[in-house]
Amino acid sequence: SIMGLLRLGWLIRFISHSVISGFTTASAIVIALSQANISWDILSYEVRSSKIIPLIKSIISGADK
């Protein structure tokens, strides 16, 4: 990334581990949910904030099939 090219990686020392971990986890969830909509074709509706919990439940229940 640009920070690596500019050798600004030392700035990460000022960001707490909790913030980095939370950002990474949230990014992974957003990517997984968007991929579920495209790749697995398990959704017939748009992902909205009120439908996230049922979406996650359907993904977990369908994982054992």
C-alpha positions as CSV (number, residue, x, y, z in Angstrom):
1,S,0.0,0.0,0.0
2,I,1.0,3.6,-0.1
3,M,2.0,3.6,3.6
4,G,4.4,0.8,2.8
5,L,5.9,2.6,-0.1
6,L,6.3,5.8,1.9
7,R,7.7,3.8,4.9
8,L,5.0,5.0,7.2
9,G,4.4,1.6,8.8
10,W,5.7,2.9,12.2
11,L,2.4,4.9,12.5
12,I,0.6,1.7,13.3
13,R,2.2,1.7,16.7
14,F,-0.1,4.5,17.7
15,I,-3.2,2.5,16.9
16,S,-4.4,0.1,19.6
17,H,-4.6,-3.6,18.9
18,S,-8.4,-3.6,19.7
19,V,-9.0,-1.0,17.0
20,I,-7.0,-3.0,14.4
21,S,-8.6,-6.2,15.3
22,G,-12.1,-4.7,15.2
23,F,-11.5,-3.1,11.8
24,T,-10.1,-6.4,10.4
25,T,-13.1,-8.4,11.7
26,A,-15.6,-5.9,10.5
27,S,-14.0,-5.9,7.0
28,A,-14.1,-9.7,6.9
29,I,-17.8,-9.8,7.8
30,V,-18.6,-7.2,5.2
31,I,-16.7,-9.1,2.5
32,A,-18.2,-12.4,3.5
33,L,-21.7,-11.1,3.4
34,S,-21.2,-9.4,0.0
35,Q,-19.7,-12.7,-1.3
36,A,-22.6,-14.7,0.1
37,N,-25.0,-12.5,-1.9
38,I,-23.0,-13.0,-5.2
39,S,-21.4,-16.4,-5.0
40,W,-23.7,-18.7,-3.0
41,D,-26.9,-17.2,-4.5
42,I,-28.7,-17.8,-1.1
43,L,-30.2,-14.4,-1.0
44,S,-33.2,-13.3,-3.1
45,Y,-33.3,-9.8,-1.5
46,E,-30.9,-7.0,-0.9
47,V,-28.9,-7.1,2.3
48,R,-30.2,-4.4,4.6
49,S,-29.2,-3.7,8.2
50,S,-32.5,-5.2,9.5
51,K,-31.8,-8.5,7.6
52,I,-28.2,-9.1,8.7
53,I,-29.1,-11.4,11.6
54,P,-31.4,-13.6,9.6
55,L,-28.8,-13.7,6.9
56,I,-26.1,-14.9,9.3
57,K,-28.5,-17.5,10.7
58,S,-29.2,-18.8,7.3
59,I,-25.5,-19.0,6.4
60,I,-24.8,-20.9,9.6
61,S,-27.7,-23.3,9.2
62,G,-26.8,-24.0,5.6
63,A,-23.2,-24.7,6.4
64,D,-23.9,-28.3,7.5
65,K,-25.6,-29.3,4.3
